[in-house]
Amino acid sequence: LQSCHGAGQSTPENLKETCPSRPLATFSRRSFNAALTAGVGLAFLPKSAKEAAAAQRGGPTPEVIAAATTMLEEALTSNNDLAPAFVRLAFHDSFTRADGRGGANGTILMEEEQRRGANFGLQEAARVCRDVSERSKLPAGDIPALAGAVAVRFSGGPDIPIAFGRPTGTVPDPDGILPPRNLTGDELIQLFNGRGLTPTDLVALSGAHALGQERGNGPFTTRPLVWDVEYFQNLVKLGEAERLNPIVPPPDGVHILPTDI
């Protein structure tokens, strides 16, 4: 993170390049938005351009997509605490096992998956998404991805283009797909590499912690409902300080995950 906090300064393609260390002042909202469009967007897109094209051919009509988008925006306007939950919901729905099982298929909305400990706190977001799916007729396989993208934009982030037409899962995905909470940084890199994601992709995906909080420990930033660069700024400052003094607290009221550092 300390060497790649400026990734995506101009275009998402920069995420595939080795990024040089740069002063914190150059880590702009523009670079953050570019990185997150490419990084967090990985959670919302089918696995390949071929699959995306096939999905789009059999996807819902623009009217259905527009109706679902409006309903999600209305839900966020009524309760903006749903924003970080929608983003987390999209990621939890999209992650896959090394054998390819799982993926963005809407099964995160099923009661069985909602009862799992890793999905604690997502029940209201899942309920809203099920309701939107039923009322708008947008299939459940597409709802989590759309909800995550709408939440990012609602919170001040970039537009994330997504494809539609994902098949909706008919049975819950296997348990244990999500990364365990106790993994080291090296273990996380290895796990994500097994899913075709680079360390830079992992850094960009971690930027979803711009929103929300960890239960029992507090928010990840001082503005947990605003999509901005503070999350990365705090990590860079803390990482640099820890090299000089291992006992460095995060900013007042902010919780930083050890694996993020």
SULTATA-V700723 format. One record per residue. N is the residue number from 1. SS is DSSP state (helix for helix, strand for strand, loop for the rest). BURIAL is 1 if it has 24 or more other C-alpha atoms within 12 Angstrom, else 0. Layout:
N&SS&BURIAL  N&SS&BURIAL
This chain:
1&loop&1  2&loop&1  3&loop&0  4&loop&1  5&loop&1  6&loop&1  7&loop&1  8&loop&1  9&loop&1  10&loop&0  11&loop&0  12&helix&1  13&helix&0  14&helix&1  15&helix&1  16&helix&0  17&loop&0  18&loop&0  19&loop&0  20&loop&0  21&loop&0  22&loop&0  23&loop&0  24&helix&1  25&helix&0  26&helix&0  27&loop&1  28&loop&1  29&helix&1  30&helix&1  31&helix&1  32&helix&1  33&helix&1  34&helix&1  35&helix&1  36&helix&1  37&helix&1  38&helix&1  39&helix&1  40&helix&1  41&helix&1  42&helix&1  43&helix&1  44&loop&1  45&loop&1  46&loop&1  47&loop&1  48&loop&0  49&helix&0  50&helix&0  51&helix&0  52&helix&0  53&helix&0  54&helix&0  55&helix&1  56&helix&0  57&helix&0  58&loop&0  59&loop&1  60&loop&1  61&loop&0  62&helix&0  63&helix&0  64&helix&1  65&helix&1  66&helix&0  67&helix&0  68&helix&1  69&helix&1  70&helix&0  71&helix&1  72&helix&1  73&helix&1  74&helix&0  75&helix&1  76&helix&1  77&helix&0  78&helix&0  79&loop&0  80&loop&1  81&loop&1  82&helix&1  83&helix&1  84&helix&1  85&helix&1  86&helix&1  87&helix&1  88&helix&1  89&helix&1  90&helix&1  91&helix&1  92&helix&1  93&helix&1  94&helix&1  95&loop&1  96&strand&1  97&loop&1  98&loop&0  99&loop&0  100&loop&0  101&loop&0  102&strand&1  103&loop&1  104&loop&1  105&loop&1  106&loop&1  107&helix&1  108&helix&1  109&helix&1  110&loop&1  111&helix&0  112&helix&0  113&helix&1  114&helix&1  115&loop&0  116&loop&0  117&helix&0  118&helix&1  119&helix&1  120&loop&0  121&loop&1  122&loop&1  123&helix&1  124&helix&1  125&helix&1  126&helix&1  127&helix&1  128&helix&1  129&helix&1  130&helix&1  131&helix&0  132&helix&1  133&helix&1  134&helix&0  135&helix&0  136&helix&1  137&loop&1  138&loop&1  139&loop&1  140&helix&1  141&helix&1  142&helix&1  143&helix&1  144&helix&1  145&helix&1  146&helix&1  147&helix&1  148&helix&1  149&helix&1  150&helix&1  151&helix&1  152&helix&1  153&helix&1  154&helix&1  155&loop&1  156&loop&1  157&loop&1  158&loop&1  159&loop&1  160&loop&1  161&loop&1  162&loop&1  163&loop&1  164&loop&1  165&loop&1  166&loop&1  167&loop&1  168&loop&1  169&loop&1  170&loop&0  171&loop&0  172&loop&1  173&loop&1  174&loop&0  175&loop&1  176&loop&0  177&loop&1  178&loop&1  179&loop&1  180&loop&0  181&loop&0  182&loop&0  183&loop&0  184&loop&0  185&helix&0  186&helix&0  187&helix&0  188&helix&1  189&helix&1  190&helix&0  191&helix&1  192&helix&1  193&helix&0  194&loop&0  195&loop&1  196&loop&0  197&loop&1  198&loop&0  199&helix&1  200&helix&1  201&helix&1  202&helix&1  203&helix&1  204&helix&1  205&helix&1  206&helix&1  207&helix&1  208&helix&1  209&helix&1  210&helix&1  211&loop&1  212&loop&1  213&strand&1  214&strand&1  215&loop&0  216&loop&0  217&loop&0  218&strand&0  219&strand&1  220&loop&1  221&loop&1  222&loop&1  223&loop&1  224&loop&1  225&loop&1  226&loop&1  227&loop&1  228&loop&1  229&loop&1  230&helix&1  231&helix&1  232&helix&1  233&helix&1  234&helix&1  235&helix&1  236&helix&1  237&helix&1  238&helix&1  239&helix&1  240&helix&0  241&helix&0  242&helix&0  243&helix&0  244&helix&0  245&loop&0  246&loop&0  247&loop&0  248&loop&0  249&loop&0  250&loop&1  251&loop&0  252&loop&0  253&loop&0  254&loop&1  255&loop&1  256&loop&1  257&loop&1  258&loop&0  259&loop&0  260&loop&1  261&loop&1
